[in-house]
Amino acid sequence: MNFTPSAAFLAAFSLMAGLAQADTVLSVTTDGNAETVTAIEALTKAYTAAHPDVTFEIENRPGGAEGDNLVKTRLATGEAGDILQYNSGSLFQALDPARNLADLSDIQTHVLDSFKTVVTAPDGTVRGVPFGAAMGGGIYYNKKIYADLGLSVPKSWDEFMANNAKIKEAGKVAVATTFGDTWTSQLFVLGDYFNVQAEVPDFAANYTANKAKYASTPAAMRGFQYLEDVFKGGYMNEDFGAAKFDDGVRMVATGEAAHYPMLTFALGNIKQNFPENLEDVGFFAQPGPSADKNGLTVWMPSALYIPAASEHQAEAKDFLSFVASVEGCNTMIGAIGATGPYLIKDCALPAEVPAAVADMLPYFQAGATAPALEFLSPIKGPALEQITVEVGSGIRPTAEAAALYDQDVEKQAKQLGLPNW
């Protein structure tokens, strides 16, 4: 007897076969930055090619305080999915990692020790793997504008402000400012930490122990003053309150503005959206009071974590093990290029790197770097980005802002249960 399957049977069989081949779907939440999206798509595609039974659903969360609150809420309610991309350092500590994130200590074979320290929970377990390259926090500059005006890369704040004056006289925007994305307002404060540490070497330890304050430490308060200086000089774009990160990237890449204070991860955005301008953008460390002590404040990359409530712990951990391998690192470099050194052993940068990366590497080679404060102390007040917007908009003066941030920091320290607070 011949059996001829019906069309409905064949469709059902095909559907069942498809489900059998992709029986695990991992949900991934990342920020919406173009470089992040490109990297995570490349990693998940490569992993699924080798593991057809695992596929991914990727969701992009907002940036800044809104995104922070979303992450914390979802972790608290057990709705954070299977894989979470988020900051390392102090913001990681604020997630209560020993309670809310899975232990990943057993997949750290290729991860450099310098990164492990910024994703280690208070109980000594390692809870994340690096995602992306280490970043410098400083100032992008348009090399064509500098060449046209005969400007030199500044090594002191006075030299930087003198350059801004000449740029303004030439009818250009001196400092692209993008307070429409409030998190971008923090760079002059956070990127100044190399200069703070050069002047007050024990600031991080005393700050954590409640023995040093921004308002009573002139070197630390200076970053707020820099914001005020740039505003008072009239060096910002007219729409600084509404402009967003993508606008700042465009302005410095295309020569609409001469400078943009930002982390070096933005090179990925320039490469993707303005590839013809990639070599027009240079980078320098934020200048401080002394040209002789100029150096770079460095950020560790964000991390990938597994929420403790994930129902696919084994599958998610295997994917993160791939991310934390040389193969995973090379996959990221292939997708987004080299925006800085990666934190995976034996993962080498290409021989040819963008001009801004080439500008950054000498700081590492000379040892003229310092970690950002958030990697030396677990305390980072959540209201900083709102306070820096106020200072940079001429709403709140420097001393008042520093004192207000000290109050914000105190709340955070008490929530973390730190001694002496």
ZAKOL-848654 format. One record per residue (C-alpha): residue number from 0; x, y, z. Coordinates in Angstrom, 1 decimal. Example, Ala and Ser with C-alpha at 12.3 -4.5 7.8 and 13.67 -1.06 7.14 Angstrom:
BEGIN
+-----+--------+--------+--------+
: pos :     px :     py :     pz :
+-----+--------+--------+--------+
:   0 :   12.3 :   -4.5 :    7.8 :
:   1 :   13.7 :   -1.1 :    7.1 :
+-----+--------+--------+--------+
END
This chain:
BEGIN
+-----+--------+--------+--------+
: pos :     px :     py :     pz :
+-----+--------+--------+--------+
:   0 :    0.0 :    0.0 :    0.0 :
:   1 :    1.5 :    3.3 :   -1.0 :
:   2 :    1.4 :    6.2 :    1.5 :
:   3 :    1.4 :    9.7 :    0.1 :
:   4 :    1.8 :   12.3 :    2.9 :
:   5 :   -0.6 :   15.3 :    2.7 :
:   6 :    0.7 :   18.8 :    2.4 :
:   7 :   -0.5 :   19.5 :    6.0 :
:   8 :    1.5 :   16.5 :    7.3 :
:   9 :    4.7 :   17.7 :    5.4 :
:  10 :    4.3 :   21.2 :    6.8 :
:  11 :    3.9 :   19.9 :   10.3 :
:  12 :    6.8 :   17.6 :    9.9 :
:  13 :    9.0 :   20.5 :    8.6 :
:  14 :    7.9 :   22.7 :   11.5 :
:  15 :    8.8 :   19.9 :   14.0 :
:  16 :   12.2 :   19.4 :   12.4 :
:  17 :   12.9 :   23.1 :   12.6 :
:  18 :   12.0 :   23.2 :   16.3 :
:  19 :   14.2 :   20.1 :   16.9 :
:  20 :   17.2 :   21.9 :   15.3 :
:  21 :   16.7 :   25.1 :   17.3 :
:  22 :   15.5 :   23.9 :   20.6 :
:  23 :   17.3 :   26.5 :   22.7 :
:  24 :   16.6 :   30.2 :   22.2 :
:  25 :   18.9 :   32.5 :   24.4 :
:  26 :   17.6 :   36.0 :   25.1 :
:  27 :   20.3 :   38.7 :   25.1 :
:  28 :   19.9 :   42.2 :   26.3 :
:  29 :   22.5 :   44.8 :   25.2 :
:  30 :   22.8 :   48.6 :   24.9 :
:  31 :   21.8 :   50.0 :   21.5 :
:  32 :   25.2 :   51.4 :   20.5 :
:  33 :   26.0 :   50.5 :   16.9 :
:  34 :   29.3 :   48.9 :   17.8 :
:  35 :   27.6 :   46.7 :   20.5 :
:  36 :   24.9 :   45.6 :   18.1 :
:  37 :   27.4 :   44.7 :   15.3 :
:  38 :   29.7 :   42.8 :   17.7 :
:  39 :   26.9 :   40.8 :   19.4 :
:  40 :   25.3 :   39.9 :   16.0 :
:  41 :   28.7 :   38.6 :   14.8 :
:  42 :   29.3 :   36.5 :   17.9 :
:  43 :   25.8 :   35.0 :   18.0 :
:  44 :   25.9 :   34.2 :   14.2 :
:  45 :   29.3 :   32.5 :   14.6 :
:  46 :   28.1 :   30.5 :   17.6 :
:  47 :   24.9 :   29.4 :   15.9 :
:  48 :   26.9 :   28.3 :   12.8 :
:  49 :   28.8 :   25.9 :   15.1 :
:  50 :   25.8 :   25.1 :   17.3 :
:  51 :   22.7 :   25.0 :   15.2 :
:  52 :   20.5 :   23.9 :   18.1 :
:  53 :   21.1 :   27.3 :   19.8 :
:  54 :   19.7 :   30.6 :   18.5 :
:  55 :   19.4 :   34.1 :   20.0 :
:  56 :   16.9 :   36.8 :   20.5 :
:  57 :   18.6 :   40.2 :   20.9 :
:  58 :   17.0 :   43.2 :   22.6 :
:  59 :   18.5 :   46.7 :   22.9 :
:  60 :   18.0 :   48.6 :   26.1 :
:  61 :   18.2 :   52.4 :   26.5 :
:  62 :   21.5 :   54.0 :   27.7 :
:  63 :   22.2 :   56.1 :   30.8 :
:  64 :   20.2 :   56.0 :   33.9 :
:  65 :   17.1 :   54.7 :   32.2 :
:  66 :   19.0 :   51.6 :   31.0 :
:  67 :   20.6 :   51.2 :   34.5 :
:  68 :   17.1 :   51.2 :   36.1 :
:  69 :   15.8 :   48.7 :   33.6 :
:  70 :   18.6 :   46.3 :   34.2 :
:  71 :   18.2 :   46.5 :   38.0 :
:  72 :   14.4 :   46.1 :   37.8 :
:  73 :   14.6 :   43.0 :   35.6 :
:  74 :   17.3 :   41.4 :   37.7 :
:  75 :   15.2 :   42.0 :   40.8 :
:  76 :   12.1 :   40.5 :   39.2 :
:  77 :   13.8 :   37.5 :   37.6 :
:  78 :   13.0 :   38.9 :   34.1 :
:  79 :   16.5 :   39.7 :   32.8 :
:  80 :   16.7 :   36.8 :   30.3 :
:  81 :   19.7 :   34.6 :   29.7 :
:  82 :   22.6 :   37.0 :   28.8 :
:  83 :   23.1 :   40.5 :   29.8 :
:  84 :   25.6 :   43.1 :   28.5 :
:  85 :   26.4 :   45.7 :   31.1 :
:  86 :   29.2 :   47.8 :   32.7 :
:  87 :   32.0 :   46.3 :   34.7 :
:  88 :   33.5 :   48.1 :   37.8 :
:  89 :   31.4 :   50.1 :   40.2 :
:  90 :   28.1 :   49.8 :   38.2 :
:  91 :   28.6 :   46.0 :   38.2 :
:  92 :   29.0 :   46.0 :   42.0 :
:  93 :   25.7 :   47.9 :   42.3 :
:  94 :   23.9 :   44.9 :   40.7 :
:  95 :   24.4 :   42.8 :   43.9 :
:  96 :   26.3 :   40.3 :   41.7 :
:  97 :   26.6 :   37.5 :   44.2 :
:  98 :   22.8 :   37.3 :   44.4 :
:  99 :   21.7 :   38.3 :   40.8 :
: 100 :   24.4 :   36.9 :   38.5 :
: 101 :   25.7 :   33.5 :   37.8 :
: 102 :   29.3 :   32.4 :   38.8 :
: 103 :   31.5 :   32.3 :   35.7 :
: 104 :   34.8 :   31.6 :   37.5 :
: 105 :   35.3 :   28.3 :   35.6 :
: 106 :   35.4 :   30.0 :   32.1 :
: 107 :   38.2 :   32.5 :   32.7 :
: 108 :   41.1 :   30.6 :   31.2 :
: 109 :   41.8 :   33.2 :   28.5 :
: 110 :   40.7 :   36.3 :   30.4 :
: 111 :   43.4 :   38.7 :   31.6 :
: 112 :   43.6 :   39.2 :   35.4 :
: 113 :   43.2 :   42.9 :   35.0 :
: 114 :   39.7 :   42.4 :   33.7 :
: 115 :   38.8 :   39.7 :   36.3 :
: 116 :   39.2 :   42.2 :   39.1 :
: 117 :   36.4 :   44.5 :   37.7 :
: 118 :   33.8 :   41.7 :   37.5 :
: 119 :   34.6 :   39.9 :   40.8 :
: 120 :   31.8 :   39.8 :   43.3 :
: 121 :   32.4 :   40.5 :   47.0 :
: 122 :   32.5 :   36.7 :   47.6 :
: 123 :   35.5 :   36.4 :   45.3 :
: 124 :   33.8 :   34.7 :   42.4 :
: 125 :   34.1 :   36.1 :   38.9 :
: 126 :   30.7 :   36.9 :   37.3 :
: 127 :   31.4 :   38.2 :   33.8 :
: 128 :   33.5 :   37.9 :   30.7 :
: 129 :   34.9 :   40.9 :   28.7 :
: 130 :   32.9 :   42.2 :   25.8 :
: 131 :   34.9 :   44.5 :   23.5 :
: 132 :   38.2 :   46.4 :   23.9 :
: 133 :   39.6 :   48.5 :   26.7 :
: 134 :   38.8 :   52.2 :   26.1 :
: 135 :   40.4 :   55.5 :   26.6 :
: 136 :   38.4 :   58.4 :   27.9 :
: 137 :   39.6 :   61.6 :   26.3 :
: 138 :   38.9 :   63.9 :   23.4 :
: 139 :   38.4 :   63.1 :   19.7 :
: 140 :   39.6 :   65.9 :   17.4 :
: 141 :   39.2 :   66.6 :   13.7 :
: 142 :   42.6 :   66.5 :   12.2 :
: 143 :   41.7 :   68.6 :    9.2 :
: 144 :   40.5 :   71.4 :   11.4 :
: 145 :   43.7 :   71.2 :   13.4 :
: 146 :   45.8 :   71.2 :   10.2 :
: 147 :   43.8 :   74.1 :    8.6 :
: 148 :   44.2 :   76.3 :   11.8 :
: 149 :   47.8 :   75.2 :   12.5 :
: 150 :   46.9 :   73.8 :   15.9 :
: 151 :   48.9 :   71.3 :   18.0 :
: 152 :   47.6 :   68.5 :   20.2 :
: 153 :   47.2 :   70.1 :   23.7 :
: 154 :   48.9 :   68.6 :   26.8 :
: 155 :   47.5 :   71.1 :   29.3 :
: 156 :   44.0 :   72.4 :   29.9 :
: 157 :   45.2 :   76.0 :   29.1 :
: 158 :   46.5 :   74.8 :   25.8 :
: 159 :   43.2 :   73.1 :   25.1 :
: 160 :   41.2 :   76.2 :   25.9 :
: 161 :   43.5 :   78.3 :   23.7 :
: 162 :   42.8 :   75.9 :   20.8 :
: 163 :   39.1 :   76.3 :   21.5 :
: 164 :   39.3 :   80.0 :   21.3 :
: 165 :   41.0 :   79.8 :   17.9 :
: 166 :   38.4 :   77.4 :   16.6 :
: 167 :   35.6 :   79.6 :   17.7 :
: 168 :   37.2 :   82.6 :   16.0 :
: 169 :   37.3 :   80.5 :   12.8 :
: 170 :   33.5 :   80.1 :   13.0 :
: 171 :   33.6 :   76.4 :   14.0 :
: 172 :   32.1 :   74.5 :   16.9 :
: 173 :   34.9 :   73.9 :   19.3 :
: 174 :   33.4 :   71.2 :   21.5 :
: 175 :   30.6 :   69.0 :   20.3 :
: 176 :   28.2 :   68.6 :   23.3 :
: 177 :   25.4 :   66.1 :   23.4 :
: 178 :   23.4 :   66.4 :   26.5 :
: 179 :   20.4 :   64.9 :   24.8 :
: 180 :   22.1 :   61.6 :   25.9 :
: 181 :   22.8 :   62.6 :   29.5 :
: 182 :   25.5 :   60.0 :   30.0 :
: 183 :   27.8 :   61.8 :   27.6 :
: 184 :   27.9 :   64.8 :   29.9 :
: 185 :   30.2 :   63.0 :   32.3 :
: 186 :   33.4 :   62.8 :   30.3 :
: 187 :   35.2 :   65.9 :   31.4 :
: 188 :   34.7 :   64.7 :   35.0 :
: 189 :   35.4 :   61.0 :   34.6 :
: 190 :   38.1 :   61.4 :   31.9 :
: 191 :   40.1 :   63.6 :   34.2 :
: 192 :   40.9 :   60.9 :   36.7 :
: 193 :   44.5 :   60.3 :   35.4 :
: 194 :   45.2 :   64.0 :   36.3 :
: 195 :   43.5 :   63.6 :   39.7 :
: 196 :   45.6 :   60.6 :   40.6 :
: 197 :   48.8 :   62.3 :   39.4 :
: 198 :   48.1 :   65.1 :   41.9 :
: 199 :   46.5 :   63.1 :   44.7 :
: 200 :   47.7 :   59.5 :   44.5 :
: 201 :   45.6 :   58.2 :   47.4 :
: 202 :   42.3 :   59.8 :   46.4 :
: 203 :   40.6 :   56.5 :   45.3 :
: 204 :   41.4 :   54.8 :   48.6 :
: 205 :   40.4 :   57.8 :   50.8 :
: 206 :   37.3 :   58.4 :   48.7 :
: 207 :   36.2 :   54.8 :   49.3 :
: 208 :   36.9 :   55.1 :   53.0 :
: 209 :   34.9 :   58.3 :   53.3 :
: 210 :   38.1 :   60.4 :   54.0 :
: 211 :   38.1 :   62.4 :   50.7 :
: 212 :   35.4 :   64.4 :   49.0 :
: 213 :   35.0 :   66.0 :   45.6 :
: 214 :   34.0 :   69.3 :   47.1 :
: 215 :   37.1 :   69.4 :   49.4 :
: 216 :   39.6 :   68.0 :   46.9 :
: 217 :   40.5 :   70.7 :   44.3 :
: 218 :   42.0 :   68.2 :   41.9 :
: 219 :   38.8 :   66.1 :   41.9 :
: 220 :   36.5 :   69.1 :   41.6 :
: 221 :   38.4 :   70.4 :   38.6 :
: 222 :   36.5 :   68.2 :   36.2 :
: 223 :   33.3 :   70.0 :   37.0 :
: 224 :   35.1 :   73.3 :   36.5 :
: 225 :   36.2 :   72.2 :   33.0 :
: 226 :   32.6 :   71.7 :   32.1 :
: 227 :   31.8 :   75.2 :   33.3 :
: 228 :   34.8 :   76.7 :   31.5 :
: 229 :   33.6 :   75.2 :   28.1 :
: 230 :   30.1 :   76.5 :   28.6 :
: 231 :   31.2 :   80.0 :   29.6 :
: 232 :   33.5 :   80.1 :   26.7 :
: 233 :   30.7 :   79.6 :   24.3 :
: 234 :   32.5 :   76.7 :   22.7 :
: 235 :   29.5 :   74.3 :   22.4 :
: 236 :   27.0 :   73.7 :   19.6 :
: 237 :   23.8 :   75.7 :   19.9 :
: 238 :   21.7 :   72.6 :   20.2 :
: 239 :   23.9 :   71.1 :   23.0 :
: 240 :   20.9 :   70.3 :   25.2 :
: 241 :   19.1 :   68.2 :   22.5 :
: 242 :   22.0 :   66.8 :   20.5 :
: 243 :   22.7 :   63.1 :   21.1 :
: 244 :   25.7 :   60.8 :   20.9 :
: 245 :   25.3 :   60.0 :   17.2 :
: 246 :   25.3 :   63.8 :   16.5 :
: 247 :   28.6 :   64.2 :   18.4 :
: 248 :   30.2 :   61.4 :   16.4 :
: 249 :   29.0 :   62.9 :   13.2 :
: 250 :   30.2 :   66.4 :   14.0 :
: 251 :   33.7 :   65.5 :   14.9 :
: 252 :   34.0 :   63.0 :   12.0 :
: 253 :   32.8 :   65.4 :    9.3 :
: 254 :   34.4 :   68.5 :   10.7 :
: 255 :   31.2 :   70.2 :   12.0 :
: 256 :   33.1 :   70.3 :   15.3 :
: 257 :   36.7 :   70.2 :   16.2 :
: 258 :   36.4 :   68.2 :   19.5 :
: 259 :   34.2 :   65.6 :   21.1 :
: 260 :   34.9 :   64.3 :   24.6 :
: 261 :   34.1 :   60.6 :   24.5 :
: 262 :   35.3 :   57.1 :   25.1 :
: 263 :   37.2 :   55.4 :   22.3 :
: 264 :   34.4 :   52.8 :   21.6 :
: 265 :   32.9 :   55.6 :   19.4 :
: 266 :   35.4 :   54.6 :   16.8 :
: 267 :   33.2 :   51.7 :   15.9 :
: 268 :   30.4 :   54.2 :   15.1 :
: 269 :   32.7 :   56.3 :   13.0 :
: 270 :   33.9 :   53.2 :   11.1 :
: 271 :   30.3 :   52.1 :   10.4 :
: 272 :   28.6 :   55.4 :    9.7 :
: 273 :   31.4 :   57.6 :    8.4 :
: 274 :   34.1 :   55.2 :    7.0 :
: 275 :   35.4 :   57.9 :    4.6 :
: 276 :   36.2 :   60.1 :    7.6 :
: 277 :   37.8 :   57.5 :    9.9 :
: 278 :   41.4 :   58.7 :    9.3 :
: 279 :   40.3 :   62.3 :    9.8 :
: 280 :   39.7 :   61.7 :   13.5 :
: 281 :   42.5 :   61.7 :   16.0 :
: 282 :   42.4 :   61.3 :   19.8 :
: 283 :   44.2 :   62.7 :   22.8 :
: 284 :   44.0 :   62.2 :   26.6 :
: 285 :   42.1 :   64.9 :   28.5 :
: 286 :   44.6 :   67.6 :   29.4 :
: 287 :   45.1 :   68.6 :   33.0 :
: 288 :   46.9 :   71.4 :   34.8 :
: 289 :   50.4 :   70.1 :   34.0 :
: 290 :   51.7 :   69.2 :   30.5 :
: 291 :   54.4 :   67.2 :   32.1 :
: 292 :   52.0 :   64.8 :   33.7 :
: 293 :   49.6 :   64.3 :   30.8 :
: 294 :   48.2 :   60.7 :   30.6 :
: 295 :   45.1 :   58.7 :   29.7 :
: 296 :   42.2 :   57.6 :   31.9 :
: 297 :   41.3 :   54.0 :   30.9 :
: 298 :   38.0 :   52.2 :   31.0 :
: 299 :   37.7 :   48.4 :   31.1 :
: 300 :   35.2 :   47.1 :   28.5 :
: 301 :   31.7 :   46.1 :   29.5 :
: 302 :   31.0 :   42.5 :   30.2 :
: 303 :   28.5 :   39.8 :   29.4 :
: 304 :   26.8 :   38.2 :   32.4 :
: 305 :   24.2 :   35.4 :   33.0 :
: 306 :   21.3 :   36.4 :   35.2 :
: 307 :   20.9 :   34.0 :   38.1 :
: 308 :   17.3 :   33.4 :   37.1 :
: 309 :   18.1 :   32.3 :   33.6 :
: 310 :   16.6 :   28.9 :   32.6 :
: 311 :   19.4 :   28.2 :   30.2 :
: 312 :   22.5 :   28.5 :   32.4 :
: 313 :   24.5 :   25.7 :   30.7 :
: 314 :   23.9 :   26.9 :   27.1 :
: 315 :   24.5 :   30.6 :   28.1 :
: 316 :   27.7 :   29.7 :   29.8 :
: 317 :   29.0 :   27.8 :   26.8 :
: 318 :   28.3 :   30.8 :   24.6 :
: 319 :   30.1 :   33.1 :   27.0 :
: 320 :   33.1 :   30.7 :   27.0 :
: 321 :   33.2 :   31.1 :   23.3 :
: 322 :   33.1 :   34.9 :   23.7 :
: 323 :   36.0 :   34.8 :   26.2 :
: 324 :   38.2 :   32.7 :   23.8 :
: 325 :   40.8 :   33.9 :   21.2 :
: 326 :   38.3 :   32.8 :   18.5 :
: 327 :   35.6 :   35.0 :   20.0 :
: 328 :   38.0 :   37.9 :   20.4 :
: 329 :   39.0 :   37.6 :   16.7 :
: 330 :   35.3 :   37.4 :   15.7 :
: 331 :   34.8 :   40.8 :   17.5 :
: 332 :   37.8 :   42.3 :   15.8 :
: 333 :   36.6 :   41.1 :   12.5 :
: 334 :   33.2 :   42.7 :   13.0 :
: 335 :   34.1 :   46.1 :   14.6 :
: 336 :   37.8 :   46.4 :   14.2 :
: 337 :   40.3 :   47.4 :   16.9 :
: 338 :   39.3 :   50.3 :   19.0 :
: 339 :   41.8 :   49.5 :   21.7 :
: 340 :   43.5 :   46.5 :   23.4 :
: 341 :   41.4 :   43.5 :   24.1 :
: 342 :   41.5 :   41.7 :   27.4 :
: 343 :   41.9 :   38.1 :   26.1 :
: 344 :   45.3 :   36.4 :   26.2 :
: 345 :   47.0 :   35.9 :   22.8 :
: 346 :   44.4 :   38.0 :   21.0 :
: 347 :   46.5 :   40.4 :   18.9 :
: 348 :   45.5 :   43.6 :   17.3 :
: 349 :   45.8 :   44.0 :   13.5 :
: 350 :   49.0 :   45.6 :   12.2 :
: 351 :   46.9 :   48.5 :   10.7 :
: 352 :   44.6 :   50.3 :   13.2 :
: 353 :   42.6 :   53.6 :   12.8 :
: 354 :   44.5 :   56.9 :   13.5 :
: 355 :   42.7 :   57.4 :   16.8 :
: 356 :   43.7 :   54.0 :   18.0 :
: 357 :   47.3 :   54.7 :   17.0 :
: 358 :   47.1 :   57.9 :   19.0 :
: 359 :   46.0 :   56.0 :   22.1 :
: 360 :   48.5 :   53.2 :   22.1 :
: 361 :   51.5 :   55.3 :   23.0 :
: 362 :   49.9 :   56.1 :   26.4 :
: 363 :   49.8 :   52.4 :   27.1 :
: 364 :   53.3 :   51.8 :   25.8 :
: 365 :   54.7 :   54.6 :   28.0 :
: 366 :   52.7 :   53.5 :   31.1 :
: 367 :   51.0 :   56.8 :   31.1 :
: 368 :   47.5 :   55.4 :   32.0 :
: 369 :   45.3 :   55.1 :   35.1 :
: 370 :   42.1 :   53.2 :   35.5 :
: 371 :   38.9 :   55.4 :   35.7 :
: 372 :   37.8 :   55.9 :   39.3 :
: 373 :   34.9 :   53.5 :   38.9 :
: 374 :   37.4 :   50.6 :   38.6 :
: 375 :   39.3 :   51.6 :   41.7 :
: 376 :   36.3 :   52.3 :   43.9 :
: 377 :   32.9 :   50.6 :   44.0 :
: 378 :   31.2 :   54.0 :   44.5 :
: 379 :   29.7 :   55.9 :   41.6 :
: 380 :   26.7 :   58.1 :   42.4 :
: 381 :   23.8 :   57.5 :   40.0 :
: 382 :   22.9 :   61.2 :   39.7 :
: 383 :   26.3 :   62.3 :   38.2 :
: 384 :   25.0 :   62.6 :   34.6 :
: 385 :   22.2 :   64.9 :   35.7 :
: 386 :   24.6 :   67.0 :   37.8 :
: 387 :   27.1 :   67.3 :   34.9 :
: 388 :   24.3 :   68.3 :   32.5 :
: 389 :   23.4 :   71.1 :   34.9 :
: 390 :   27.0 :   72.3 :   35.2 :
: 391 :   27.6 :   72.1 :   31.5 :
: 392 :   24.4 :   74.0 :   30.8 :
: 393 :   25.3 :   76.9 :   33.2 :
: 394 :   22.5 :   75.9 :   35.6 :
: 395 :   24.7 :   74.9 :   38.6 :
: 396 :   28.1 :   76.2 :   39.6 :
: 397 :   31.1 :   74.0 :   40.1 :
: 398 :   31.4 :   74.0 :   43.9 :
: 399 :   27.7 :   73.4 :   44.4 :
: 400 :   27.7 :   70.6 :   41.9 :
: 401 :   30.7 :   68.9 :   43.6 :
: 402 :   29.0 :   69.1 :   47.0 :
: 403 :   25.7 :   67.7 :   45.6 :
: 404 :   27.6 :   64.8 :   44.0 :
: 405 :   29.2 :   64.0 :   47.4 :
: 406 :   25.7 :   63.7 :   48.8 :
: 407 :   24.8 :   61.4 :   45.9 :
: 408 :   27.9 :   59.3 :   46.5 :
: 409 :   27.0 :   58.9 :   50.2 :
: 410 :   23.7 :   57.4 :   49.4 :
: 411 :   25.4 :   54.9 :   47.1 :
: 412 :   28.0 :   53.9 :   49.6 :
: 413 :   25.4 :   53.3 :   52.3 :
: 414 :   23.4 :   51.1 :   49.9 :
: 415 :   26.6 :   49.1 :   49.3 :
: 416 :   27.1 :   48.7 :   53.0 :
: 417 :   30.7 :   50.1 :   52.9 :
: 418 :   32.5 :   50.7 :   56.2 :
: 419 :   32.9 :   54.3 :   57.6 :
: 420 :   29.8 :   55.5 :   55.9 :
+-----+--------+--------+--------+
END
